[in-house]
Amino acid sequence: MKDHSKYQCLQWMNECDLITACVKGNVVAQRQLYDRYAAKMLGVCLRYAGTREEARDLLHDGFIRVFKKIKTYKGEGAFEGWMRKLFVNMALEYIRKKDALKKYEDYPVFMPAADESVFEKIAAAELMEKIAALPAGYRAVFNLYAIEGYSHREIAGLLHITESASRSQYTRAKNYLQKMIEEIR
């Protein structure tokens, strides 16, 4: 068993040193990395998961993946962005395994466009709660497009759906959100 006592009081001042220590398998550094980013990554997981319990499972699995793949981080771009991408991809894998996207696949949209002003009248926390209540397929597409900034073409590739299915699900998600918001107003 390794003696980590000499590391117990060690605080990494910069992210580069912390990452280097994690690459070497230092458990104290891994804990510090977790403490530094867990809240932000839980936010990512909550946007894709159906429940808080699922989000916590995704958070746990995500950090396992981070520690396994941390050696592949090349220092190009922000580490937090690299980590966020791992978490998003893992959440999408989880959604695909649940087949949550199939039942909302390629149906034409005959709904009026969502009134964007409705979204401006709601607090961010309340909006995130409403997004979490969306069906999984709608939620995934909405998050990828509106929050992560992916194009419908990229979303189609990530989720193994057509571009038109991505557009359809995004429109339906906005309309669904608008209806939920109007019900509380």
C-alpha positions as CSV (number, residue, x, y, z in Angstrom):
1,M,0.0,0.0,0.0
2,K,1.4,3.4,-1.0
3,D,2.0,6.0,1.6
4,H,0.1,9.2,0.6
5,S,0.7,11.0,3.8
6,K,3.3,13.3,2.3
7,Y,0.6,14.4,-0.2
8,Q,-2.2,15.0,2.4
9,C,-1.4,18.7,2.9
10,L,-0.3,19.3,-0.7
11,Q,-2.5,21.7,-2.6
12,W,-2.0,22.0,-6.3
13,M,-1.8,25.7,-7.1
14,N,-2.4,25.3,-10.8
15,E,-4.4,23.0,-13.0
16,C,-1.4,21.7,-14.9
17,D,0.3,20.3,-11.8
18,L,-3.0,18.8,-10.6
19,I,-3.5,17.1,-14.0
20,T,0.1,15.8,-13.9
21,A,-0.5,14.3,-10.5
22,C,-3.7,12.7,-11.6
23,V,-2.0,11.2,-14.6
24,K,0.5,9.6,-12.1
25,G,-2.4,8.1,-10.2
26,N,-2.2,10.3,-7.1
27,V,-5.4,9.7,-5.2
28,V,-5.2,13.0,-3.3
29,A,-4.9,14.9,-6.6
30,Q,-7.8,12.9,-8.0
31,R,-9.9,13.9,-5.0
32,Q,-9.0,17.6,-5.5
33,L,-9.8,17.4,-9.2
34,Y,-13.2,15.9,-8.3
35,D,-13.8,18.6,-5.7
36,R,-12.9,21.3,-8.1
37,Y,-15.2,20.1,-10.9
38,A,-17.9,17.9,-9.5
39,A,-20.6,20.6,-9.1
40,K,-20.1,21.8,-12.7
41,M,-20.2,18.3,-14.1
42,L,-23.2,17.4,-12.0
43,G,-24.9,20.3,-13.7
44,V,-24.1,18.7,-17.1
45,C,-25.4,15.3,-15.9
46,L,-28.6,16.8,-14.6
47,R,-29.3,18.3,-17.9
48,Y,-29.3,14.9,-19.6
49,A,-30.5,12.5,-16.9
50,G,-34.1,12.0,-16.0
51,T,-33.6,12.0,-12.3
52,R,-31.1,13.2,-9.7
53,E,-30.1,9.6,-9.0
54,E,-29.3,9.0,-12.6
55,A,-27.3,12.2,-12.7
56,R,-25.3,11.1,-9.7
57,D,-24.6,7.8,-11.4
58,L,-23.5,9.6,-14.5
59,L,-21.3,11.9,-12.4
60,H,-19.6,8.9,-10.8
61,D,-19.1,7.1,-14.1
62,G,-17.9,10.3,-15.7
63,F,-15.1,10.8,-13.2
64,I,-14.0,7.2,-13.6
65,R,-13.8,7.9,-17.3
66,V,-11.9,11.1,-16.7
67,F,-9.3,9.4,-14.6
68,K,-8.9,6.6,-17.2
69,K,-8.6,9.0,-20.1
70,I,-6.7,11.9,-18.4
71,K,-3.5,10.7,-20.1
72,T,-5.1,11.6,-23.5
73,Y,-5.6,15.3,-22.6
74,K,-3.0,17.1,-24.6
75,G,-3.2,20.5,-22.9
76,E,-4.9,22.0,-26.0
77,G,-7.9,24.0,-25.0
78,A,-9.4,24.3,-21.6
79,F,-9.3,21.2,-19.4
80,E,-12.8,21.8,-18.2
81,G,-14.0,21.8,-21.8
82,W,-12.2,18.5,-22.5
83,M,-13.8,17.1,-19.4
84,R,-17.3,18.5,-20.2
85,K,-17.1,16.8,-23.6
86,L,-16.4,13.4,-21.9
87,F,-19.4,13.9,-19.7
88,V,-21.7,14.9,-22.5
89,N,-20.6,11.9,-24.6
90,M,-21.1,9.6,-21.7
91,A,-24.6,11.0,-21.0
92,L,-25.5,10.5,-24.7
93,E,-24.3,6.9,-24.6
94,Y,-26.5,6.4,-21.6
95,I,-29.5,7.9,-23.4
96,R,-28.8,5.8,-26.5
97,K,-28.7,2.6,-24.4
98,K,-32.1,3.4,-23.0
99,D,-33.4,3.8,-26.5
100,A,-34.9,7.1,-25.4
101,L,-34.5,8.7,-28.8
102,K,-36.3,6.1,-30.9
103,K,-39.9,7.0,-29.9
104,Y,-39.4,10.6,-30.9
105,E,-37.7,10.0,-34.2
106,D,-38.9,11.4,-37.5
107,Y,-42.3,12.9,-37.1
108,P,-43.2,16.0,-39.0
109,V,-43.8,19.0,-36.8
110,F,-47.2,20.6,-37.2
111,M,-47.0,22.8,-34.1
112,P,-46.6,26.6,-34.2
113,A,-43.2,27.9,-33.3
114,A,-42.5,28.5,-29.7
115,D,-42.8,32.1,-28.4
116,E,-39.2,32.8,-27.4
117,S,-40.3,35.7,-25.1
118,V,-41.8,33.1,-22.7
119,F,-38.3,31.8,-22.0
120,E,-37.1,35.2,-20.9
121,K,-39.8,35.5,-18.2
122,I,-38.6,32.5,-16.1
123,A,-35.7,32.2,-13.7
124,A,-32.7,30.1,-14.8
125,A,-33.1,27.5,-12.1
126,E,-36.8,27.1,-12.9
127,L,-36.0,26.8,-16.6
128,M,-33.4,24.1,-15.8
129,E,-36.0,22.2,-13.8
130,K,-38.4,22.4,-16.7
131,I,-35.7,21.2,-19.1
132,A,-35.1,18.2,-16.8
133,A,-38.8,17.3,-17.0
134,L,-38.6,17.0,-20.8
135,P,-38.8,13.5,-22.3
136,A,-35.2,12.1,-22.7
137,G,-35.0,12.6,-26.5
138,Y,-36.3,16.1,-26.4
139,R,-34.0,16.9,-23.5
140,A,-30.9,15.6,-25.2
141,V,-31.4,17.5,-28.4
142,F,-32.4,20.7,-26.6
143,N,-29.3,20.6,-24.4
144,L,-27.0,19.8,-27.3
145,Y,-28.4,22.5,-29.5
146,A,-29.4,25.3,-27.2
147,I,-26.9,24.9,-24.4
148,E,-23.9,23.1,-25.8
149,G,-24.1,24.8,-29.2
150,Y,-24.0,21.8,-31.5
151,S,-25.5,22.0,-35.0
152,H,-28.4,19.7,-36.0
153,R,-25.9,17.9,-38.3
154,E,-23.6,17.3,-35.4
155,I,-26.4,16.2,-33.1
156,A,-27.6,13.8,-35.7
157,G,-24.2,12.2,-35.8
158,L,-23.9,12.1,-32.0
159,L,-27.3,10.6,-31.4
160,H,-27.5,8.4,-34.5
161,I,-30.6,10.1,-35.7
162,T,-31.4,12.1,-38.9
163,E,-30.9,15.8,-39.1
164,S,-34.6,16.3,-39.6
165,A,-35.3,14.3,-36.4
166,S,-32.9,16.6,-34.5
167,R,-34.8,19.7,-35.8
168,S,-38.1,18.1,-35.0
169,Q,-37.2,17.1,-31.5
170,Y,-35.7,20.6,-30.9
171,T,-38.9,22.3,-32.0
172,R,-41.0,19.9,-30.0
173,A,-38.8,20.5,-26.9
174,K,-39.2,24.3,-27.2
175,N,-43.0,23.9,-27.6
176,Y,-43.2,21.5,-24.7
177,L,-41.2,23.9,-22.5
178,Q,-43.3,26.9,-23.6
179,K,-46.4,24.9,-22.6
180,M,-45.0,24.0,-19.2
181,I,-43.9,27.6,-18.5
182,E,-47.2,29.0,-19.5
183,E,-49.0,26.6,-17.1
184,I,-47.1,28.0,-14.1
185,R,-47.7,31.7,-15.1
